[in-house]
């Protein structure tokens, strides 16, 4: 087992998943608005399987799509973190940064805060040269977070291989950020820290 990393910011704790997170995540995975830019909502079984995969990868690597907890309430609100995509993408191999938060957590800057700390972890602890993020076209909320993180959009779009030809969500935009980016340093949350838990 790898040492499991946690990340703490001013308002958030990015941590390993707990079984108590699964029912809340299943509600999110069945929410029309939360899943608006994904191919389909997930059944409870599918949602639980995804949460378990996230947990297993954190167990193996020490990092991943961390369960995200709001510190003030202690509530699980979704996930934020890093992932190695399974699909063979035009820019593979890569590490992506991603997030999925419950609707009550939107509009508070929480995705940007947590993802900023995850980026700092990617560069300072994993020593990655580059991190990417991608989403279907017209997902303006996610693109806004990517821009706030200092990521730059590629000129070209790509067709996501996991979706069939003609699918309305198949065309994706790609954002990148590099370890030597001055923008990254200026956007790093000053309260972010990461530490090991046994």
C-alpha angles and dihedrals in degrees: 000000000000121000104268114233124213124195123208126193132174093279106012144062117203105200147147116296122263127204088244088064093061100076092047091048090050090055089051091047090056095047114111094214097044090050096039095116096041126087094250144346115264127242117233089259092050092046092050090049091052092048090049091050090052090050093047093051091051088050090052101040104022091238140052139112095349122207105250122221127189105230098210094057101022088230126147107236104176134280139307127176152077131317141176104227117234094208117087100247126187089252098043136169094057146130116234130201116219146162142192118187134180118260096252088059095057124108096026100096092249096130091052092046095050096040091049090057091046089053091051088051091049093054102033101037105024093034093221117173094210141012124197136198129190140179141170116281116273094029090129096168093058092043090054090056091049091052092047088054089058095251119152123223119234115236093232126065124212139212112246107233094213091067125068124250111278095023108144092230097045098097110081137184121223129217126191138190127186130215093243093053113132087203090062092053093049092049098047111123105246092216096052117118136161130206141171125258122194 
